[in-house]
Amino acid sequence: MDMYRIIEKPLVTEKGTGMLADGNWVVFRVHPEANKIQIREAVQKIFDVKVLHVNTQVVGGKRKRFGKSMGQSKTWKKAMVQLKEGEKIEIFEGV
């Protein structure tokens, strides 16, 4: 799998910025079929940083009403990546 398809987008939330300040963790939305090893390699090559830990979580889709019928948003995967002390990713610096 192409490393630029593994990482879909960064997730900038209040909880994510707290994790960045406390333990140098950054959060990404990743491809649902990507495993921790692929995520680690993609982050290290794309952002030129050293990754210590990778935690993943599958976020279930939410049920939504569309008029009379019910629908559901897609299930997606989130990856929390801990960077080595002193390492930074420029996307999260303005947060």
C-alpha positions as CSV (number, residue, x, y, z in Angstrom):
1,M,0.0,0.0,0.0
2,D,1.3,3.5,-0.9
3,M,2.4,5.4,2.2
4,Y,0.6,8.6,1.0
5,R,-2.7,6.6,1.0
6,I,-2.1,5.2,4.5
7,I,-2.4,8.6,6.2
8,E,-5.6,10.3,5.1
9,K,-5.5,13.5,7.2
10,P,-4.5,14.9,10.6
11,L,-7.1,15.1,13.2
12,V,-6.9,18.4,15.1
13,T,-9.3,18.3,18.1
14,E,-9.3,19.6,21.6
15,K,-8.4,16.2,23.0
16,G,-5.7,15.7,20.4
17,T,-4.0,19.0,21.2
18,G,-4.0,18.0,24.9
19,M,-2.3,14.8,24.0
20,L,0.3,16.7,22.0
21,A,1.1,19.0,24.9
22,D,1.2,16.2,27.5
23,G,3.0,13.3,25.8
24,N,4.0,14.4,22.3
25,W,1.2,12.4,20.7
26,V,-0.3,13.3,17.3
27,V,-3.6,11.9,15.8
28,F,-4.3,10.9,12.2
29,R,-7.2,9.5,10.3
30,V,-5.7,6.5,8.5
31,H,-6.7,3.9,5.9
32,P,-8.9,1.2,7.5
33,E,-6.7,-1.7,6.3
34,A,-3.4,-0.2,7.5
35,N,-1.7,-1.9,10.4
36,K,0.5,-0.3,13.0
37,I,3.8,-1.2,11.3
38,Q,2.6,0.5,8.0
39,I,1.4,3.6,9.9
40,R,4.8,3.9,11.7
41,E,6.8,3.6,8.5
42,A,4.5,6.1,6.7
43,V,4.8,8.7,9.4
44,Q,8.5,8.3,9.7
45,K,9.1,8.7,6.0
46,I,6.6,11.5,5.2
47,F,7.3,13.7,8.2
48,D,11.0,12.7,8.9
49,V,10.4,12.0,12.6
50,K,11.1,9.1,15.0
51,V,8.0,7.2,16.2
52,L,8.0,5.5,19.6
53,H,4.4,4.0,19.8
54,V,1.4,3.6,17.6
55,N,-2.1,3.0,19.0
56,T,-5.1,2.5,16.7
57,Q,-8.8,2.6,17.2
58,V,-11.7,1.8,14.8
59,V,-14.4,4.4,15.1
60,G,-17.9,3.1,14.3
61,G,-20.1,5.1,12.0
62,K,-23.0,7.1,13.5
63,R,-26.6,6.4,12.6
64,K,-28.3,9.4,11.0
65,R,-31.9,10.1,9.8
66,F,-32.5,11.1,6.2
67,G,-36.1,12.0,6.1
68,K,-38.1,8.9,6.8
69,S,-35.2,6.5,6.4
70,M,-32.2,5.8,8.6
71,G,-28.6,5.9,7.2
72,Q,-25.2,5.4,8.7
73,S,-21.9,7.2,8.2
74,K,-18.8,5.1,7.3
75,T,-16.6,3.4,9.9
76,W,-13.1,4.8,10.0
77,K,-9.8,4.2,11.7
78,K,-7.8,6.6,13.9
79,A,-4.1,6.3,14.8
80,M,-2.5,8.0,17.8
81,V,1.3,8.2,17.2
82,Q,3.8,9.1,19.9
83,L,6.9,10.9,18.7
84,K,10.3,10.9,20.2
85,E,11.0,13.7,22.7
86,G,12.0,16.9,20.8
87,E,10.5,15.7,17.5
88,K,7.7,17.9,15.9
89,I,5.4,17.8,13.0
90,E,4.8,21.2,11.4
91,I,1.1,20.6,10.8
92,F,0.4,20.6,14.5
93,E,2.6,23.5,15.4
94,G,0.0,26.2,14.9
95,V,-2.3,24.5,17.3
